[in-house]
Amino acid sequence: MKILGLAAPFGHDHSAAILVDGKVIAGAEEERFTRKKHADGQMPVNAVKFCLDAAGLKPSDIDCVAFPWSFHALRDHRVEYLLRTMFTRPSRAFKKFFRNRRELRGEIKHIFGTLEQCGFDPLKVKLEWVEHHLAHAASAFYFSGMERAAVMSIDAGGELASTLLGTAAGKDIRKLKEILAPDSLGDFYATMTDYLGFERGDGEYKVMGMAPFGDPVKSDLSRLIRWDAARKTYHCSDAYVWVQRSKRFRVDKVYSRRMVREFGPERTGDGLSEPYIHIAAATQKSLEDITLRLIEAYLKPELEMHGNLCFAGGVALNVAMNRILLEQPYIKHLWVQPASGDAGGSLGAAAYAGVRLGERIAPMRHAYLGPEFAAWEIEQALSTCGYEYHLEKNICLKAATLLQQGEIVGWFQGRMEWGPRALGNRSILGNPTIRGTADRINEIIKFRENWRPFCPSLLKEFAPDILQSNHPAPFMTIAFKAALKWKERIPEVVHVDGTCRPQIVEKETNPRFYQLIQDFHRLSGVPVVINTSLNRRGEPMICSPRDALLMFKESGLDYLAMGDYLVSKK
């Protein structure tokens, strides 16, 4: 069976993914093709066309189109939502209760518009509507390879729910608890991201990176979010968190004038300062504490039986929290969907629909699901680039040698990654042993804050010694405490709190990247390289050779390895 998943239903992070007989063949975010971050307001037309082409399929070959949004979920929760919001957000409550069919028409228009531009006849398409959080849960559980697990989906909000906790076994996912927005951990974290001077929806990981510099005890956020022990849930204050427009400090912000009065002016600039580092620390601690309370209230009995937790939704990309989860004695195995945000909904919806239609989903062993470019396509782009380039006999050894010499190398190989993390195919690489390398990457290439950490990509056989753990980590979705003896050896990939967010590289899933790190290890004695995404601040990850060469031109990058070619400014 051939199933096409489309996302997303909320106007951003659009994507497409294709499953054939239960195996994911292709998946990509629309932003990579249009070069507009998060593809706000766009349709996933380019992503769909790519997926069809990668799978060798025509629109008429598709048996089913799945979409991560359900009108029934909206209708089922509308009374509960009305009671929660009628006094504090009356306009929103009214729209969700009385005008929900308008929302349905909008989703149909979006789906049909996308399909028509891709050559489908929408009236002949079998369309499967999948609840948003069930799609997230499916994107984690069905691709984890686990037969049984506790499942968790947390984000800003779906149809109305913001949090889902449940259990999964075989083909079934069963809900145990749903929490509706505006009580939303995702919205709480986004509001604090906004207040701390970062772009909500894109800068949450910066708050996470800032948090270790502060002390959570020095900032009290209990007015914003609190745990309700009697009801076993959490509550967000409508006076502070994603407030209605009339209460906002500015029309383009979601925090309130009251927050500014009580906490001080919003943070500006790129530096670290008080009290903002403490507010960031308290934000991260609040997220971790409430998530643990939810797990203990609803999932702990299940986890004590097998220890398997599958996690998705935008909040699942908080790698610092994922480290805390994995430290709990009743959580033995944590599997996080690499595209946990709304873009991953296309894959989750396709998987959920596939299981309902009798398919068995194959585990997801890697995230290399995007476009790949042939040697002739790279050569064609290089022929007009204006830079010196050479065909190398051993591009891995050449790049490793440059890294050993302290150079920074762009690395463009194979299929583009699915999800927001660079996993060795669209990467900027550096030497983690040379102090100042991360600052150079930030200053001349990434143009971003100099206090933000970089990730290590490391050989699988050395992972237990470096990370003090045998837990798999192929997707950069979990942070670990680096071993003390390694912190001094690889200082450029260990954060101020002693943690790192690794990609454990296996020869079977990425032989070329594995070979590069192996060559670097042979030259330097260190089986680790700095790995950050091949893009500049505010831009999507690079997709094509043309994109890579444009970035090369407009940044301080001196070397770019594309396929077997090395492009140089020196």
Secondary structure, DSSP 8 states (H G I E B T S, - for coil): -EEEEEE-TTSSS-EEEEEETTEEEEEEETHHHH--GGGTT---HHHHHHHHHHHT--GGG--EEEES--HHHHHHHHHHHHHHHTTTSHHHHHHHHH-HHHHHHHHHHHHHHHHHHTT--GGG--EEE--HHHHHHHHHHHHHT-SEEEEEEESS-SSSEEEEEEEEETTEEEEEEEEETTS-HHHHHHHHHHHTTS-TTT-HHHHHHHGGGS-GGG---TTTEEEETTTTEEEE-TTTSS--GGGBSSTT--SBHHHHHHH-S---SSS--TTHHHHHHHHHHHHHHHHHHHIIIIIHHHHHHH-EEEEESGGGG-HHHHHHHHTSTT--EEEE-TT-SGGGHHHHHHHHHHHHTT---------B-S----HHHHHHHHTTS-SEEEE-S-HHHHHHHHHHTT--EEEE-SS-BSSSS--SSEEEEE-TTSTTHHHHHIIIII---TT---EEEEEGGGHHHHHS-----SSS---EE--HHHHTTSGGGS-TTSEE--EEE-TTT-HHHHHHHHHHHHHHS--EEEEEESS-TTS----SHHHHHHHHHTSS--EEEETTEEEE--
